[in-house]
Amino acid sequence: LIQDLWVHRAWRGRAVGAGLLTKLYDLSRGRGFTRVEVGLPRESFERFGATEAFYLGNGFEPNGPRMRRVLS
Ligand SMILES: CC(C)(COP(=O)(O)OP(=O)(O)OC[C@H]1O[C@@H](n2cnc3c(N)ncnc32)[C@H](O)[C@@H]1OP(=O)(O)O)[C@@H](O)C(=O)NCCC(=O)NCCS
């Protein structure tokens, strides 16, 4: 499960993120994992569309929204 993935602004759009995912796939396969999941940011996130495009472009497919309950 990818909890958070951030590339420094100065390095975005230079395939650093794609390279990290490729390495993650290799590490995961080597350990016997058969899938990788990520929770996208909220749709109000200003770069939501770009983030979604990044994962779609790296082989991810929609898997339904996640939900949460904050406990007080
Ligand atoms: C999403 C993110 C990790 C991608 O890493 P990256 O190294 O910029 O991505 P790559 O260079 O491998 O791939 C580029 C693609 O990512 C997408 N992308 C998303 N945000 C981008 C950004 N700020 N700048 C450039 N490309 C971005 C585009 O689809 C782009 O494809 P294109 O060049 O055809 O337009 C990075 O842009 C980032 O840290 N964004 C802000 C935080 C975020 O949204 N993290 C994911 C939360 S789980």
The ligand as an SDF file (V2000), in Angstrom:
LIG
                    3D

 48 50  0  0  0  0  0  0  0  0999 V2000
    2.5420   12.6070   -8.5370 C   0  0  0  0  0  0  0  0  0  0  0  0
    4.0780   12.6160   -8.4380 C   0  0  0  0  0  0  0  0  0  0  0  0
    4.5600   11.6670   -7.3290 C   0  0  0  0  0  0  0  0  0  0  0  0
    4.6140   12.0960   -9.7860 C   0  0  0  0  0  0  0  0  0  0  0  0
    6.0340   12.0760   -9.7720 O   0  0  0  0  0  0  0  0  0  0  0  0
    6.8400   12.6620  -11.0080 P   0  0  0  0  0  0  0  0  0  0  0  0
    8.2800   12.3030  -10.8500 O   0  0  0  0  0  0  0  0  0  0  0  0
    6.5180   14.1090  -11.1830 O   0  0  0  0  0  0  0  0  0  0  0  0
    6.1700   11.8460  -12.2370 O   0  0  0  0  0  0  0  0  0  0  0  0
    6.8210   11.3260  -13.5930 P   0  0  0  0  0  0  0  0  0  0  0  0
    7.8100   12.3230  -14.1080 O   0  0  0  0  0  0  0  0  0  0  0  0
    7.2920    9.9230  -13.4350 O   0  0  0  0  0  0  0  0  0  0  0  0
    5.5360   11.2660  -14.5080 O   0  0  0  0  0  0  0  0  0  0  0  0
    5.0120   12.4590  -15.0700 C   0  0  0  0  0  0  0  0  0  0  0  0
    3.5060   12.3380  -15.0970 C   0  0  0  0  0  0  0  0  0  0  0  0
    2.9890   12.4870  -13.7870 O   0  0  0  0  0  0  0  0  0  0  0  0
    1.8380   13.3180  -13.8040 C   0  0  0  0  0  0  0  0  0  0  0  0
    2.0530   14.4430  -12.8900 N   0  0  0  0  0  0  0  0  0  0  0  0
    1.3390   14.6040  -11.7390 C   0  0  0  0  0  0  0  0  0  0  0  0
    1.7220   15.6920  -11.0650 N   0  0  0  0  0  0  0  0  0  0  0  0
    2.7210   16.2490  -11.8020 C   0  0  0  0  0  0  0  0  0  0  0  0
    3.5070   17.4240  -11.6100 C   0  0  0  0  0  0  0  0  0  0  0  0
    3.3370   18.2530  -10.5560 N   0  0  0  0  0  0  0  0  0  0  0  0
    4.4410   17.7250  -12.5590 N   0  0  0  0  0  0  0  0  0  0  0  0
    4.5980   16.9120  -13.6370 C   0  0  0  0  0  0  0  0  0  0  0  0
    3.8850   15.7740  -13.8580 N   0  0  0  0  0  0  0  0  0  0  0  0
    2.9310   15.4460  -12.9470 C   0  0  0  0  0  0  0  0  0  0  0  0
    1.5640   13.6860  -15.2400 C   0  0  0  0  0  0  0  0  0  0  0  0
    0.5730   12.7710  -15.7430 O   0  0  0  0  0  0  0  0  0  0  0  0
    2.8660   13.4180  -15.9310 C   0  0  0  0  0  0  0  0  0  0  0  0
    2.6590   12.9270  -17.2250 O   0  0  0  0  0  0  0  0  0  0  0  0
    2.9240   13.8860  -18.5080 P   0  0  0  0  0  0  0  0  0  0  0  0
    4.3720   14.2350  -18.4170 O   0  0  0  0  0  0  0  0  0  0  0  0
    2.5620   13.0240  -19.6630 O   0  0  0  0  0  0  0  0  0  0  0  0
    2.0350   15.0740  -18.3040 O   0  0  0  0  0  0  0  0  0  0  0  0
    4.6360   14.0470   -8.2080 C   0  0  0  0  0  0  0  0  0  0  0  0
    4.2570   14.8730   -9.2730 O   0  0  0  0  0  0  0  0  0  0  0  0
    4.2120   14.6650   -6.8820 C   0  0  0  0  0  0  0  0  0  0  0  0
    4.9340   14.5600   -5.8890 O   0  0  0  0  0  0  0  0  0  0  0  0
    3.0280   15.3120   -6.8610 N   0  0  0  0  0  0  0  0  0  0  0  0
    2.4740   15.9530   -5.6770 C   0  0  0  0  0  0  0  0  0  0  0  0
    2.1150   14.9610   -4.5900 C   0  0  0  0  0  0  0  0  0  0  0  0
    1.1510   13.8930   -5.0240 C   0  0  0  0  0  0  0  0  0  0  0  0
    0.1470   14.1240   -5.6830 O   0  0  0  0  0  0  0  0  0  0  0  0
    1.4750   12.6540   -4.6150 N   0  0  0  0  0  0  0  0  0  0  0  0
    0.6470   11.4620   -4.8160 C   0  0  0  0  0  0  0  0  0  0  0  0
   -0.2060   11.2170   -3.5920 C   0  0  0  0  0  0  0  0  0  0  0  0
   -0.3360    9.4700   -3.2520 S   0  0  0  0  0  0  0  0  0  0  0  0
  1  2  1  0
  2  3  1  0
  2  4  1  0
  2 36  1  0
  4  5  1  0
  5  6  1  0
  6  7  2  0
  6  8  1  0
  6  9  1  0
  9 10  1  0
 10 11  2  0
 10 12  1  0
 10 13  1  0
 13 14  1  0
 14 15  1  0
 15 16  1  0
 15 30  1  0
 16 17  1  0
 17 18  1  0
 17 28  1  0
 18 19  1  0
 18 27  1  0
 19 20  2  0
 20 21  1  0
 21 22  1  0
 21 27  2  0
 22 23  1  0
 22 24  2  0
 24 25  1  0
 25 26  2  0
 26 27  1  0
 28 29  1  0
 28 30  1  0
 30 31  1  0
 31 32  1  0
 32 33  2  0
 32 34  1  0
 32 35  1  0
 36 37  1  0
 36 38  1  0
 38 39  2  0
 38 40  1  0
 40 41  1  0
 41 42  1  0
 42 43  1  0
 43 44  2  0
 43 45  1  0
 45 46  1  0
 46 47  1  0
 47 48  1  0
M  END
$$$$
